[in-house]
Amino acid sequence: MNRRRALTATVIVAALFALTACAPAVDAAWTPPTWPATQTRVMDAAPAPLDPASASGVTAQRLRNDAVGIDARFTYLPGKSAKVARFNKAVDVVVRRAIDGRAAVTGTAYRPQASPVGAGLGERGCAAGSTLAPADELLSAPGAVVVCDIVAAGGTVFGERLRVVMATADGVASDAASILYTDTSTGEVGAAGELWTDAAAAALGDDVIEALRRDAGALSLTPPDGGGEEEIAAIRAALTSTVPTPDGTLAFTIPAGFTTAELTDLGVAATTEPLTIEVPAEVAASLVTDLGRAVLASGGQPYAGPSAVPPSQEWLDCALVPCIALTYDDGPGSLTPTLLDELRDAHVSATFFMLGANAANRPDTVRRVSQEGHEIGSHTWNHPQLPTLDDAAIGRQLHDSRDILQQLSGQPVAMFRPPYGEYNDKVLEIAGIPAILWNVDTRDWAGVTDEQLLRTAVDGARPGGIILFHDIHENSVRMAPDVIAGLRDRGFSTATVTQLFGGELPLSGAWRSAPQP
């Protein structure tokens, strides 16, 4: 080695020694800093609506009115208790507003309307996913459509999203959705936005802004400034879309176009797609109301809402939907149990005008009619022509029949049907209750064919009408499912006579149908 090489090597060794001597001690436990965890997360997609069958017992409903231009599908909770009524009334408000909007446009007063035969209105209630479908798929012609989805059915909580789309000749004029929730154990009802406290929008807004800021590559650990009132208002509006998830969290969707000044300064463009935000239970717990806590706890739980009730006990407004009453005379007879089976399978309640003599011979059938939710009226004791009798005989025919029917059925008998439809003022006075006649006579007693009976009953039905059958004639019993299907196809809801009159019978008089709006 020459002198120059030796000197160079010495310098290098000395430099390495100096660098090693000055290096800081290594901390083996040190890890790079990480971003603080965000409280919420962005979901790949909004939670899907539930299968309508997941909420057992609900009442599927539909109305169509071409004069006003509206087609509506919606769902009620079963029964008419005060707790259930609050939710069902809230559903009615949404449907009525849509009707009123169309009535204002068309200048046509709304009244229940039946559609032509073959209208296809037997399919009712919520169709899963309809509230998420493109508007032009729901309604392409001028008018309004109301569709629904079930978004919550867990524990004692039920939630229904109702969407109203209005269209003119120029296209879709408005498209709005609202979500109604109820805790059926308390009867509390509220919209989705009412699940959250006033502080929720600002608190969740910070988290959303932080997530978007990170996606944009911002390195700052400075907390978001919370945005201005406009951004907080956007989050508050998005909270009206809140739904529970199967995982026991809450999710809400921010429409496309969301941004803030802070994001704009970072060069982050407004969102181009809806953004669904999931809020974990531990975060939501401090930001929700009492109803919100119930909805939060409902996610993934089996449904334990109100049980199904007989159709006569369901929520039904015959001033909103077209109603028709099925009535059966002269029983109970040997065919009545078969008819009851058919009505049960079709989930229909009817009104039976029974003869006292027949009831005395078939007490179990009378009791079954009542227990299954059907309505009972008197048809006298043994079917005489009442106007031909003296006062005492009229009284016996009416009152003896009424007494035994009430005794066997356990329900009040507050109406009668005069045999052959014959009555006079004396008969009405002695009866002291209204005479219920009919405006559609199927003539099943005259030996008509099945097709004749079907066409008379279905084609002749009018809103508020009363159809006359006899449960002692085989064709009326056998054709009941076809008649019911035909009436539903035209948009009718079957009702008892009392339901037809809005839940309260007239005090007196003779009636062939119920008054219409």
DOMARKOL-862635 format. One record per residue: x, y, z of N, C-alpha, C in turn; residue in three letters. Coordinates in steps of 0.05 Angstrom, whole numbers, plus 5000, padded with zeros to 4 digits. Example, Ala and Ser with C-alpha at 12.3 -4.5 7.8 and 13.67 -1.06 7.14 Angstrom:
BEGIN
526448865156524649105156526449345156ALA
525749555142527349795143525850015157SER
***
This chain:
BEGIN
501749775000500050005000501850245000MET
501450454982503050694982501950885003ASN
503451105007502851295029500151425025ARG
499451494999496851634994494451455001ARG
494651194993492451014999492150975029ARG
494350955043494150925072492851155085ALA
493551405076492251645087489251655082LEU
488551575058485651575051484051385068THR
485151155072483850945089483551045117ALA
485651175127485551275155483351485158THR
483051665138481051875139478251755139VAL
477851555123475151425121474451295147ILE
476351145158475851015184475151215205VAL
476651435205476151645225473451765222ALA
472651805197469951925192467751735201ALA
468051485196466051295204465851285234LEU
468151295247468151285277466751535288PHE
467251755275465952005285462951995281ALA
461951895258459151885253457751695273LEU
459051465278457951275296457751385324THR
459751535332459751645359457651855363ALA
456751995341454752215343451852115339CYS
451351865330448551765323446951735348ALA
444351815348442551795371441951495377PRO
441251445401440451175408437951095394ALA
437650845386435350745372433250655392VAL
430550755388428350675405426850445391ASP
427250205401426049975389422949975389ALA
421750125408418850135411417550345393ALA
419150495379418050715362416550605338TRP
414150725333412650665308411850925295THR
411450925269410651165255407951265265PRO
407451525265404851625273402651535254PRO
400251495264397951405248395751605251THR
393851595231391551775232389651695255TRP
388551885269386551815289384251675275PRO
383051485289380751335277378351515274ALA
376951495251374451645248372251485261THR
370151625269367951495283366151345264GLN
365851445240364051325221365551205197THR
364151055180365450945157363650975133ARG
364750985109363250995085362550715076VAL
359950655072359050395064359150365033MET
359450125024359450074995356850144982ASP
354650094997351950154987350050195010ALA
347850325005345850365026344550095033ALA
343750065058342349805065339949755048PRO
339549515039337349445022334749445038ALA
332449515026329949495040329349205047PRO
327549165066326848895076324748775058LEU
324648515058322548365045319948425060ASP
317848515046315348585060314348365078PRO
314948115072314047885088315447885115ALA
317548045119318948045144317348175166SER
315348325159313648455179310948325178ALA
310548115193308047965191305748125202SER
303448085190300948215200300348485189GLY
302248615174301648875164299448865142VAL
298149085138295949105119296949235093THR
297049085072297849205046295449345033ALA
295949585023293649745013294549874986GLN
292449944971292950074945290550234937ARG
291050464923288850604911289750724884LEU
287850744866288350874840285951034833ARG
286551274824284451454815285351594790ASN
284151524767285051634742284051914738ASP
281851994751280752264748282652464759ALA
283852394783285752574795288552514785VAL
289052264778291652194768293552104790GLY
292851894805294651804826294451494828ILE
296651374834296851084839298551054864ASP
297450944885298950934910298950654922ALA
301250574932301550324947302850394974ARG
301650284995302650355022301850125041PHE
302950135065302549925084301850045111THR
299749925124298949995151299849785171TYR
300049855196300349665217297649545223LEU
297549295233294949175238293549285263PRO
290849295262289349375285288649675285GLY
287149755305286250035308286750145335LYS
288550025351289150125377290350405375SER
290350545397291350825397294350825389ALA
295850625397298750625391299150585361LYS
297650405349297850345321296650575304VAL
294550695314293150905299294951145293ALA
296751205311298551435306300251395281ARG
301251155278302951095255301251095229PHE
298950965230297250935206296251215197ASN
295651385217294851655209297051805195LYS
299551765205301851895192302251805163ALA
301751545158301851445131299651575114VAL
297251595125295051725111295652015103ASP
297052155121297752435115299452455090VAL
301452275087303152275064301552215038VAL
299752015040298151955016296252175010VAL
294952285030293052505026294452755014ARG
296852815022298253045011298753004981ARG
299452754973299852704945297252734930ALA
295052634941292452664929291652964926ILE
292053114947291353394947293053544926ASP
295553464923297253594903296153544875GLY
295253304869294153244843291453374839ARG
289853384860287153514858287453804852ALA
289553934863290054214858290854264829ALA
292454074818293354094790291054054771VAL
289453844776287353774757284753924762THR
284454044785281854174792279553974796GLY
280353724802278353514806278253424835THR
275953424847275653344875276053034876ALA
277552954897278052664900275752524913TYR
275152294903273352104916274151824908ARG
273751624925274651354918273451264891PRO
275151144875274351064848275250774843GLN
273450614832274150344824275050354795ALA
276850174788277950154761276449944745SER
276849944719275449744702276449464709PRO
274849264701275648984703278248944688VAL
280148794701282748744689284848954695GLY
284249134714286149344721288649244734ALA
288549014746290948894758291749024784GLY
289849104800290449244825290449054849LEU
290448794844290448614866293148604881GLY
295248684867297948694880298148954896GLU
298648924922298449164939300749174959ARG
300849404973302949444993305649504981GLY
307749464997310449534988311649334969CYS
312949424949314549254931317449314936ALA
318949114946321649164955323349304934ALA
324649524942326349674924325049884908GLY
322349914910321050114893321750394900SER
322450444925323150724933325950794924THR
327450604913330150654903330250644873LEU
328050584859328050554830328250834817ALA
329250844792329251104778326451204775PRO
326151474777323451594777321951534751ALA
323351534729321951494704320951204701ASP
321951024717320850754717318250734733GLU
317950914752315550914769313251054755LEU
313751264742311651424730312651574706LEU
311651504683312551634658310451824647SER
307951804657305851974647305152184668ALA
303852404661303052594681301352474703PRO
301952544728300552434750302352404774GLY
301552244794303152204818303051904824ALA
305351814836305451544845306651544873VAL
305551384890306551344918307351054920VAL
309951004927310850734931312150714959VAL
312550474969313650444996315550214998CYS
317250235018319050015025319049995056ASP
319249755066319649705094322649715100ILE
323449905117326349935123327049845151VAL
325049795168325649695195323349515204ALA
323949285214322049105226323548925245ALA
324249045268325848895288325048975316GLY
324848785334323848845360321048955358GLY
320549175372317949305370317949545352THR
319949565335320249795317319449725288VAL
317949905276317149865248317850135234PHE
318950105210319550345194318750315165GLY
317550515154316650505126317550755111GLU
318850715088319650945071317550975050ARG
316451215048314451285028315651485008LEU
315351434983316451604962314251704944ARG
314151964940312052084923313452214899VAL
312752124875313752234851311552364835VAL
311852614828309852764813311052824785MET
309452794765310352844737308353014722ALA
309353184705307653334687308353244658THR
307153374639307753304611310653354604ALA
312053524620314853584614316753404629ASP
315753214645317453034659316953044689GLY
318852924704318552914733318753194745VAL
316653264760316553524772317553524801ALA
317253314815318253294843318552994850SER
320352944868320952674876321952694905ASP
320352604924321052634952320452384967ALA
322252314986321852075002321852155032ALA
320252025047320252065076320151795090SER
321351775113321351525128319951565155ILE
317951395160316451415185317251175203LEU
317751225228318451015247316451025270TYR
315950785282314450775306315550555324THR
315450605350315950395370313250305378ASP
312450065369309649975374309149915403THR
311249895420310749855448309850105463SER
310550335451309750595464307850755446THR
307750695421306150855402307551105392GLY
310051145401311451385391312051365361GLU
311551585347311951595318313751835312VAL
315551805293317252025285318451975258GLY
319152185244320652165219323552095224ALA
324952015204327751925207329452155219ALA
329052395211330552615221330252655251GLY
327952565262327352595290328652375307GLU
330252195295331752005310334152125323LEU
335052365313337552485321337052735338TRP
339052795356338953045371339853275354THR
339453515364340253755349343253765344ASP
344853645362347753655359348853455339ALA
347153275330348253055314349353145287ALA
348053325274348953405247351753525248ALA
352353695267355053815269357153605276ALA
356453435295358353225304358953025282ALA
356952935268357452745246358652885222LEU
357953135218359053285196362153305197GLY
363253345221366153355224367453095215ASP
366152875222367252615215367152565185ASP
364952645173364752615144366852785129VAL
367153025138369153205125371953095129ILE
372552985152375152875157375652635138GLU
373652465134373952235116374552325088ALA
373052525079373452625051376152765049LEU
376952895070379553035070381852835067ARG
381652615081383752415080383852285052ARG
381352225042381252115015382652284994ASP
382652555000383952744981386952754985ALA
388052625006390852625011391852835029GLY
390152975044390953185063392553055085ALA
394853185093396553075114396053205141LEU
394553415142394153565167392653395187SER
393553415213392153285235390353485250LEU
390153725239388453925251385553845247THR
383953845268381153765265379653935245PRO
377753825231376153985212374754215226PRO
374354435211373154665224370154635226ASP
368954405218366154365221364454465199GLY
365554615181363954715159362154945168GLY
360855065149358955275156356155175159GLY
354355355162351555285166350455135142GLU
351355195119350455065095351154765095GLU
353654705104354554435104353054275127GLU
352654405150351254275172348354225163ILE
347154405149344454375139344354135120ALA
346354095104346453875085346553605100ALA
348153595122348253345138345553305152ILE
344453515162341853495176339653385156ARG
339753485132337853385112338353085106ALA
340953015105341652735099340652545121ALA
340552645146339752475168336752385165LEU
335252525148332452445144332352185128THR
334652075119334651825105335651595123SER
335851635148336951445167335351185168THR
336850965166335650695169337550525187VAL
336450335201338150145216339349935198PRO
341649825206342849615191342649355206THR
342949125193342848865207344948835228PRO
347148995226349348985246348849145271ASP
346449275273345949435297347149705296GLY
347549815272348550095269346350255255THR
346950505251345150685235346650775211LEU
345150815189346450915164344751135152ALA
346051335141344551545126346051605101PHE
344651715081345851755055345852055048THR
348252155041348652425032348452435002ILE
346552594991346352594961348952694948PRO
349252634923351452734907351453034908ALA
353953144906354153434905355053554932GLY
355653394951356453494977359353604976PHE
359853834989362553944992362454155014THR
364754255021365054475041367254655031THR
367454895043369555085035372254965041ALA
372554815063375054695070375954495049GLU
374054335039374754135019375354274992LEU
373954484987374454634962377254754962THR
378154854985380754974987382954764982ASP
382254514988384154294983384054194954LEU
382254304938381954224911380253974908GLY
378653914929376953674928374253754915VAL
373553614894371053674881368653564897ALA
366353674891363953574904363453284897ALA
362253134915361752854910360052814885THR
360652604870359052554846357152324849THR
357252184871355451964877354451994905GLU
352051884910351051884938353151744956PRO
353351844981355251745000353751645024LEU
353851385029352451265052354351235076THR
353651355098355251365122354151185143ILE
355751005154354950825175355950935202GLU
354150955221354851055248354650825268VAL
356950755280356950525299355050585323PRO
354150375335352250405357353450575380ALA
356050535386357150675408357350975403GLU
357651045377357651335370354851445369VAL
353051295357350251395354348951425381ALA
349651265401348251255426348051525439ALA
350051695436350051955449348852175431SER
347952095407346952295388344052255380LEU
342752045392340051985384338052045406VAL
335552075398333352115416332351845427THR
330251845444329251595454328251415431ASP
326851525412325951365389328351265373LEU
330351435371332851355357334151125370GLY
334151115397335350885411333750635406ARG
331150655404329550415398330150315370ALA
330350495351330950415323333750295322VAL
335650415336338450315336338450025347LEU
336949975368336949715380335449505364ALA
333849595344332249415329333749265307SER
336049365299337449245277338248955282GLY
337448785264338148495266336448345286GLY
334448475298332748335318330248215304GLN
329147995314326647895303324348085309PRO
322548095290320348295293318248195313TYR
317448375330315448305351313348525353ALA
312448625329310448835328307648725332GLY
305648885327302848795331302248555315PRO
300648375326299848135312297648195292SER
297348005273295248035253292548035266ALA
290648175255287948185265285948115242VAL
283548045249281547995228281248245211PRO
280548215186280248455168278248665179PRO
276248575194274348765205275548945226SER
277848865236279249025257281649185245GLN
282049165219284249315207283549605202GLU
285749755199285450045192284450065164TRP
282050185160280950205133279350465132LEU
280050635114278650895110277150875083ASP
274550835084273050805059272451075045CYS
273451295057273451555043276051595028ALA
277951415032280551425018280651214997LEU
279850965003280050754984277150654977VAL
276750544953274050444947273450194962PRO
271250194977270449964993267849834982CYS
267549584987265149434980264549235002ILE
262049195009261249015030260148755018ALA
261148525026260048275019258148185041LEU
255548135034253548055054252247795046THR
251647635066250547365062248047325079TYR
245847245066243247225079242546925083ASP
240546895101239046645105240446425120ASP
242946465128244346265144243846295173GLY
245446155190247545975181246445715170PRO
247845595151247045345139249345155138GLY
248944935124250944725122253444815106SER
253045015089255245115072256845335086LEU
255745445107257045685120259945625129THR
260545395141263345345149265245345125PRO
264345235103266045245079266545525070THR
264445695070264845975063266746105083LEU
266546045108268346165128271246085122LEU
271645845113274345755105275445925082ASP
273745975062274546135039275146425046GLU
273446535063273946815072276446835089LEU
276946635105279446635121281846625103ARG
281846455084284146425066284646675049ASP
282446815043282747055027283147305045ALA
283147265071283447485090281347705085HIS
278847615087276547795082274447765104VAL
273347985113271147975131268548045117SER
266347915124263747965112261748015133ALA
259348085124257048125142254947915137THR
254047775158252147555155249447645168PHE
247347655151244747705161243347435166PHE
243147365191242347095199239447085207MET
238246845202235546795212235746675240LEU
234146775258234246675286233746375288GLY
231846275273231245985274233745825266ALA
235145905245237545765236239745785256ASN
240046025268242146065288241745875312ALA
239245845320238645675343239445385337ALA
239345305312240045035305243044995300ASN
244545215296247345195290248945395307ARG
248745365334250045565351253145575347PRO
254345345342257345345339258145505314ASP
256545495293257245645269256945945275THR
254846025290254546305297256946405312VAL
257746245331260146325347262646345330ARG
262946165311265346175294265346425277ARG
263046485266262746735250263746975265VAL
262946995290263747215307266647205314SER
267546975322270346945331272347005309GLN
271546955284273347015262273147295251GLU
271747465266271647745260269547845240GLY
267647675233265547755215263347905231HIS
261648045217259548195229256848055225GLU
255148085245252547945245250248145247ILE
248348115229245848275230243448085231GLY
241148185238238748025239237348015212SER
236247785205234647755181231847645188HIS
231047715213228547625226228847335235THR
226647235247226746965258226446755236TRP
224446785219224046575198223146685171ASN
223946935165223847045138220947105128HIS
219247235144216647315134216747575119PRO
214547645106214247915094213348105117GLN
215148255127214648415151212248605148LEU
211948745126209648935124206948805126PRO
206748545123204148415124203448325153THR
205248365172204848275199203848505216LEU
202448435239201748645258204148725275ASP
203748935290206049045305207348845324ASP
205748685338206848495357208548285342ALA
207548195319208947985304211548095293ALA
211548345283213948465273216048485296ILE
215148565319216948585342218148315349GLY
216548105349217647845356219747755335ARG
219047795309220847715288223647855291GLN
223548105296225948255297227448225324LEU
226048235346227348245372228147965381HIS
226547765375227347495383229947405368ASP
229947475342232347415326234747565337SER
234347815342236647975352237647875378ARG
235847795396236647695422238447445420ASP
237547255404239047005403241747035389ILE
241747215369244247265355246347395373LEU
245347585389247247715408248147515429GLN
246347345439247047155459249146955449GLN
248846855425250646655414253246775404LEU
253147015393255547135381257247295400SER
255947405421257447575439257947845428GLY
256747915405257148185394254448325391GLN
254448585392251848725389250848685360PRO
248248665358246948645332245448915328VAL
246649085311245649355310244449425283ALA
243749225267242449275241240849025233MET
239049065214237448835205237048865175PHE
236348635163235648635134232848515131ARG
230948675122228248575119228148365097PRO
226848135101226547935080225348055055PRO
226447975032225548065006226048365002TYR
227348495021227748785019225248945024GLY
223248815036220648945040220449065068GLU
219749325070219549455095217649695091TYR
216749815113215350065113216150225138ASN
214950455141215650625164215050475191ASP
212850325191212250175216214449975223LYS
215449835203217549635207220049775218VAL
220750005206223150145215222850245243LEU
220550345250220050455277220250235298GLU
219050005292219149785312221949665314ILE
223349655292226149545292227949715310ALA
227849985307229550155323232450145315GLY
233050005294235849995283235650015253ILE
237750085239237650135210237149875194PRO
235649905173235349685154237449715132ALA
239049495129241149495109240349325086ILE
239949455063239049315038241549255021LEU
241349284995243549224977243149384951TRP
245249424936245049544910246149364888ASN
247049124895247848924876246648654884VAL
244848554869243548294874244748084855ASP
246247894866247547694849245547494838THR
243047484849240947304840241947004842ARG
243646954862244546684866242146494872ASP
239946604882237546454889236046364863TRP
236746484840235246434816236646224798ALA
238746104808240145904792241846014770GLY
243046244774244846364753247346194750VAL
248646214728251146074723253446204739THR
255646064742257946174756258846434743ASP
258946434716259946674702258046904706GLU
255446854706253447064711253747184739GLN
254047004758254347104786256947274788LEU
259147174777261647314779261447594766LEU
260347604742260147854727258348054741ARG
256147954752254248134767255648254791THR
256948074807258248174831260548354826ALA
262348284807264748444803264248684785VAL
262848654763262348874745260449074757ASP
258548984773256549164784257349314809GLY
259649244820260449374845261149664841ALA
260449824861261050114861262050184889ARG
263850384891264850454918262550514937PRO
262750404961260650434981258350244978GLY
258550054958256349884952256149644970GLY
253749504969253149274985252249054966ILE
253648824966252948604948251448384964ILE
249248294952247548084965248247804954LEU
249047634973249447344968247747194989PHE
247746934986246446765006248346535011HIS
249046485037250846275044249446005046ASP
247045985035245645735033245645635004ILE
246845794986247045714957249845644950HIS
250245414939252845304934254545474915GLU
253345594895255045754876256146004890ASN
254746134908255846364921258146284939SER
258046054952260245964969262545884952VAL
262145724931264245634914265645854899ARG
264146054891265246274875266446504891MET
266446474918267446694935270346774928ALA
272146584925274946664919275146824893PRO
273646734872273746874846272547154848ASP
270347174863269147444867271047624881VAL
272247534902274147704918276547784901ILE
277647594886279847664868279047864847ALA
276647844836275748024816275348304827GLY
274248324851273848584864276548714870LEU
278448564880281048674886282448764861ARG
282148614840283348694814282348974806ASP
279849034812278749304805279549514825ARG
280949434847281849634866280149644892GLY
278149474894276449484918277849364942PHE
277149474965277749354991275149255002SER
275049005010272548895022272248995050THR
269849045058269249165084266749035096ALA
266549045122263948985135262149225131THR
259549195136257749415133258549645151VAL
259249585176260049805194262549945184THR
264549805174266849935162266050105138GLN
264150015123263250165099262150435107LEU
260950455131259850705141261750855159PHE
264350805155266350955170266650865199GLY
265750625205266050525233263750585251GLY
261650715241259350775257256850755240GLU
255050575247252650535232250750765235LEU
249050825215246951025219245050925241PRO
243651115254241951035276239250925266LEU
238450995242235850905233235750925202SER
233450875191233050895162233750635147GLY
233450645121233950425104236150505084ALA
238150335080240550415065241250195045TRP
241650275020242450094999245450114994ARG
246750315003249650355001250450565021SER
253050595025254050805043254451065027ALA
253951295040254451545026257351575018PRO
257851694995260551744986261252034987GLN
263752104989264652384991263752544967PRO
***
